[in-house]
Amino acid sequence: MSSKAEWIGVYVEFDPTAKELTGDLYKNYVAFARKFKLYCHSHRHISMSLIAKGCERFRSGGKKYLIGVRIKKWATDEPGVVTGQTEEII
């Protein structure tokens, strides 16, 4: 299993009402990959993989988001793994 597949399986959840900054998703992925000494894919590769799983791109206020995915809440307590601010779509 690749580092990308492991990260998606453990650290993210798919929810059509969620949106997450692409930068926060990538920071979380990189911290995960480094923690376990795994290969780091590019920012674009990770975003495209999530889009292939049904997420949608969204821009607001000059920021890039993916709709339909969030970093799992418990991942915020994981040492060495960064998480961003998850936002719910109203």
C-alpha positions in Angstrom: 0.0 0.0 0.0 1.3 3.5 -0.8 1.8 6.3 1.7 -1.1 8.1 0.0 -3.5 5.2 0.3 -2.5 4.7 4.0 -3.0 8.4 4.8 -6.4 8.5 3.1 -7.5 5.4 4.9 -6.4 6.5 8.3 -6.4 10.3 8.5 -9.2 11.6 6.3 -12.9 11.0 6.1 -15.3 11.7 3.2 -18.3 13.8 4.0 -20.2 15.8 1.3 -20.8 18.7 3.8 -17.1 19.2 4.7 -14.5 21.4 3.1 -10.8 21.5 3.9 -8.0 23.8 2.7 -5.8 21.9 0.2 -2.7 23.2 1.9 -3.9 21.8 5.3 -4.6 18.4 3.7 -1.1 18.4 2.2 0.6 19.5 5.4 -1.1 16.7 7.3 -0.1 14.2 4.6 3.5 15.2 4.6 3.7 15.1 8.4 2.2 11.6 8.3 4.6 10.4 5.6 7.7 11.8 7.4 6.6 10.4 10.7 6.5 6.9 9.2 9.4 7.5 6.8 7.3 7.0 3.7 7.6 8.5 0.2 5.9 11.9 -0.1 3.8 12.5 -3.2 3.4 16.0 -4.6 0.7 18.4 -3.5 -1.0 18.1 -6.9 -0.8 14.3 -6.8 -2.6 14.2 -3.4 -5.3 16.7 -4.5 -5.9 14.9 -7.7 -6.2 11.6 -5.8 -8.9 13.1 -3.5 -10.7 14.5 -6.5 -10.7 11.1 -8.1 -12.4 9.8 -5.0 -15.2 12.3 -5.4 -14.1 15.5 -3.9 -14.6 18.8 -5.7 -12.4 21.9 -6.1 -13.6 25.1 -4.6 -12.0 28.6 -4.3 -13.0 31.3 -1.9 -11.2 34.4 -0.9 -8.1 33.4 -2.8 -7.9 30.1 -1.0 -8.2 26.6 -2.5 -10.4 24.0 -0.8 -11.6 20.5 -1.5 -15.3 19.9 -0.8 -16.2 16.4 0.5 -13.2 15.6 2.7 -11.9 16.5 6.1 -9.0 15.6 8.3 -10.3 13.3 11.1 -10.7 15.1 14.4 -8.6 12.6 16.4 -5.7 13.3 14.1 -5.3 16.7 15.8 -4.0 14.8 18.9 -1.5 12.7 16.9 2.0 14.0 17.7 3.9 15.3 14.6 0.8 15.3 12.4 -0.6 18.7 11.4 -4.2 19.4 10.9 -6.1 22.5 9.7 -9.4 24.1 10.3 -12.2 22.0 9.0 -15.2 24.0 7.9 -18.7 22.8 7.5 -20.7 24.0 4.4 -23.9 25.6 5.5 
